[in-house]
Amino acid sequence: MQRTKVSSAVLACFGLLLMQSGQSAQAQQVATANEAEKISTVQVLGNYDNAVGTSNAASQGSVTSNLVSNRPALRTGELLEFVPGMIVTQHSGDGKANQYFLRGFNLDHGTDFATFVDGMPVNMRSHAHGQGYSDLNFLMPELVQRIDYKKGTYFADEGDFASAGAAHLRLTDKLAAGIASLSLGPYGYQRAVLANSMAVANGNLLYGLEVNRNDGPWVTPEHVRKYSAVLRYSQGNADDGYSLTAMAYKNQWNSTDQIPLRAVQSGQISRYGAIDPTDGGQSSRYSLSYAMKKRNQNGVFEMDTYALQSSLDLYSNFTYFLANPDTGDQFSQSEKRQMLGMNISQTWPVTIADLEMHNKIGLQLRYDKLSPVGIYNTVAQQRISTIREDSVKEASAGFYAENTIQWLPKFRSIAGLRYDAYRFDVNSSIAGNSGKASDHIVSPKLSLIFGPWDKTEYFINYGTGFHSNDARGTTQTRLPDGGASTPVTPLVKTRGAELGMRTEIIPGLQSSLALWRLDIASELLFVGDAGETEPSRASRRTGIEWNNHYTAAPWLLFDLDLAASRARYTQNDVAGNYIPGSIDKVASFGMTMTDMGRWYGGFELRYFGPRPLIEDNSVRSSATTLAYARLGYKINARTKLNMDVFNLFNKQASDIDYYYQSRLSRESMEGANDIHFHPVEPRSIRLTLTHNF
C-alpha cells in the first residue's frame, strides 16, 4: 500500500474551506460546545420518491440527495448505480467515461442510455471514442439534489440514446450548510471539496470547488489531476424559478487499459501492469446553462438552454504490436467540440366532458460542431500519421406532444408522439467521405396505468424510440485503408414494451416488478481493436426486474434489486447469435443506517453476472461480486468522519472483459485471440473528514 502524501494544493484548499465559516476560532469552539450533544437525526424516509401514484411505469423512479450522500462511491460515475439494475465499471483511466451495463446491454460509454444534468445532455454524439460517450467526471456528488430515472422507450420527452433508459441529475440550488471535506486514501488518493451557498439579491449563489489526486494501484501510476468548479445563481423555487449555472472541469491522467490474460498468466506483467505504459489522456469541459420553470393558472412553462465547449485527447493501445510490430499500435482519438441547445415545453390542464386531462408539448434543439474530430497513429503520445480527420456539424430538432387523461378514478392513459429530424455535414480528410445526410423518425408512445388497489398500481407501457449513428458513418464511402464502405442508417429505430406493478401493501416496503422487451433494428457494438462502436445486426432483449426498498425503522433502510435479461441477435449468422458483452444477471443489496447515536454506516453488495464475449458463447467472462462498506462518526453537530472500504473482501475479479486478437512483442505475427480484462482495484480504505459551516 503506497503511503499517502498530502499535496500543498489539497491542504491549501482544505484550509480555505475551514476559513469560510465566517466565525473566529473562539466563536466556533463555543458553537461546537453548545451543539455537541444536539446531533441531528437523519431519517431514510426521504431517500426515494417512488411512492404509488408518482410514476408512469414500474421502472421509473427518483433518488434523493439523502441516499446519495449516505452511500460510498469509488468513482463519480457510480452515481448512476442508483438506477436499479445499472452496473458502472471502468476499463481505462479514471479521467475517461465509465463503462455502463443495463437491461442486457453493454452500453459501452453511454450508448442507448441518455444522461442529463439540469436538462443539459451529457451523451456526446459522433464522439471521437464512441457514439453516446457519457463522461460524468465533471460532477461533484455533494451538489446532486436528486436523480430521476426512466427505463424504456415509453416517454415522449426522451429522444436520442434513451432506448434502454435515461437519468436526469438535478443540482441543488441551496445547501443547508457549507461543506468543507478532505478525503485521503492509499495509492496517493486525495480529494478536497469546498461548497456553500448564500443569499444574494433576492436569490441564492452557490459555489463548489473540487481538487482530486490519485495514482491508483497500477504499476504505471495513474497520476490523476482533476479540477472541477461550479457557480450557480438561482431565484424562486422548483415550481416557479430559474437558475444560471457555470461549470468548469479539467483532468489529466495515465491509464492502464485492459490487459491480455496470457500476459498475466505467463508472469510477463502483474494484474495491475500495462503493456503500453504511455496510454492516457486529458479532457476538459466548460458549460453555461440556464433553466427556468414558470407556473401559473394556465399551466407550466419550462425552458433549458445551454452552451458547452469540451475537448478530449485519448491515447490507447488495445492490440499492442499486431498492426505495427516495430512501433506498436497506440493511437489517439481527439476532438474539440462546441455544443448549443435548448429545451422548451408547455403543460396545461383541460377538462372535456368531465374528463380531466393534461396536455404537454415540447421542442428540443441541439447543435454540435466538432472541429476537428480525428484518429491518429501515435508512439508514446506523439503523432506519427493521420488515420482520418474530420470536421462535423450535426443539428437536430425534436418535437413531442403528450396527452394524459384520467378516464376513471383508478385508470389513466398517457399517449405521446415524438418527431425527430437530424442533419449531418461532414468534411473529411479521406476522399469520398465528405458530404451531407439527413434523416427523420416518428416515435409513438402509450402508457396505461391502473389503480391503485390495496396500495398497488399496474402499468402497461409501449413505445418506439431510436439512437443516432456517428455522423461520419452517414457519409462514409471509403475506409481509411482504401476499402469501400456503405453509409450507415443515420437514425435506428428501437421498439419496447413493459408490463409492471408497484406496491406498498407491506408497511414500509416499496416494491416494483417489471417484465420488458426491447427490439433494436441495428445493434451498436464496441470494437476492441478500434476503441469505438460500429453498427451491427438487429437484436432483441427481454428481461425481468424486481426492485425493493424497505424502511425497517426510521434509521434503517434495506435495498434489494434483482434483474435478469436475455439478449440475442435476431438475424441469424453462422458466427452465432449471442451479443458480446451483454449482461444477463445483476443483483445488488444495500443497507443504510443513519442514526445510531453518533455512529452511522452502510453496506453494499453488487453481483455482476457472466457475459458472452463472442457470438457463439464459447468464451464467457467470469462473474464479479464486490462489497463496499461505510462506518461514520459524528464528532460534533458540524463535523463527521467517514471510513469507506472498497472491495471489502479483496476479490480478484474483472471490472470488464473482452475477447479479441492482439500481439505481444515476442509472439508470432498473427498474435493470439485472448480474453483482455481490466482488474477491479484491490481493497482500499478512504477517510473523509467533513465540516459543515
Number of C-alpha atoms within 10 A of each C-alpha: 11 12 10 15 13 14 11 9 12 20 15 11 20 20 15 13 24 19 13 15 18 10 13 9 12 9 11 14 12 11 14 17 13 12 14 15 12 11 15 14 13 14 17 23 17 14 19 19 16 21 16 21 15 11 18 23 27 30 28 20 21 21 20 19 20 19 19 20 14 19 20 24 18 16 14 18 23 19 21 21 18 19 24 25 24 21 26 21 22 23 25 21 22 27 26 26 22 26 23 23 26 26 31 27 26 24 26 28 28 25 32 28 28 28 25 18 17 19 20 24 16 17 23 23 22 24 25 25 26 25 28 28 26 27 22 22 23 24 22 18 17 17 23 20 19 21 24 20 21 26 26 30 30 31 32 27 21 21 24 23 25 26 30 23 23 26 22 21 24 18 20 18 25 21 18 9 15 24 24 27 23 24 20 21 23 20 21 23 22 24 23 26 23 26 25 22 21 15 13 12 10 9 18 19 22 23 23 21 20 22 19 19 23 22 24 25 21 18 15 18 18 26 21 24 17 23 20 22 21 20 17 22 22 24 19 16 14 14 14 15 16 21 22 19 21 18 19 20 20 19 22 22 23 25 30 28 25 27 30 30 17 16 18 15 11 9 9 12 17 14 23 20 20 22 21 23 18 18 27 28 24 20 23 20 20 18 19 18 22 21 21 21 20 17 16 10 7 11 15 17 20 19 19 21 21 22 18 19 18 18 19 23 21 24 25 28 28 25 26 24 24 22 17 14 15 9 13 21 22 25 27 28 24 23 24 20 20 18 20 19 21 20 21 18 19 19 18 17 16 14 11 8 5 9 11 15 18 16 18 20 20 20 19 21 17 19 17 21 19 23 17 17 25 23 24 20 22 21 20 16 19 13 14 11 12 15 16 16 19 20 19 25 21 22 19 19 18 22 21 23 21 21 19 20 20 17 13 12 9 12 15 18 21 22 20 23 20 24 18 22 16 20 17 21 20 22 20 21 16 18 13 15 22 20 15 17 17 17 16 15 16 16 22 21 23 22 22 19 23 18 18 18 11 10 15 18 24 23 21 21 24 22 24 27 32 25 27 23 25 26 27 27 20 25 25 21 19 18 16 14 8 10 8 11 15 12 15 19 19 21 23 22 18 26 22 24 21 25 20 21 23 27 22 19 13 11 9 15 18 22 24 25 20 21 19 22 20 24 23 23 20 22 22 27 22 23 14 18 17 16 17 19 22 18 17 14 18 18 21 21 22 20 19 19 23 22 21 18 22 20 20 13 13 16 17 20 23 20 19 18 21 18 23 19 21 19 25 21 22 16 11 11 12 7 10 15 19 22 28 23 27 24 25 23 23 27 22 23 17 19 19 22 23 22 19 12 12 17 16 20 22 21 20 21 17 19 17 24 17 18 25 23 21 19 18 16 16 10 16 18 20 15 16 18 19 20 20 23 22 22 17 21 17 19 17 19 19 19 18 18 20 21 20 24 22 22 21 18 13 14 16 16 19 22 21 24 24 26 21 17 19 26 24 19 14 9 13 10 15 12 18 17 13 18 20 26 21 23 21 22 20 17 19 19 17 18 19 19 18 22 22 19 20
